[in-house]
């Protein structure tokens, strides 16, 4: 369980770094707008709404585990998009 928390914190730090930069934040929001459901909503509920995985799972009629996996997949998509954008800038 501690591994999950440290992994979530590490992923969160990467996303927060992008959100702190105005240009990156806009790019994240643009990409988020184009994401498919349920990834878009789960990411938003967790990141901006600060809901627990349990509550997110209940909203969708799913488990907390489902919410956690969906959130990590959304994070992965966003981070891959941001890495690709950074390579284009270089």
Buried (B, 14 or more C-beta within 10 A) or exposed (E): EEEEEEEBEEBEEBBEEBBEEEEBEEBBEEBBEEBEEBBBBBBBBBBEEEBEBEBBBBBBEBEBEBBBBBBBBBBEBBBEBBEEBEEEEE
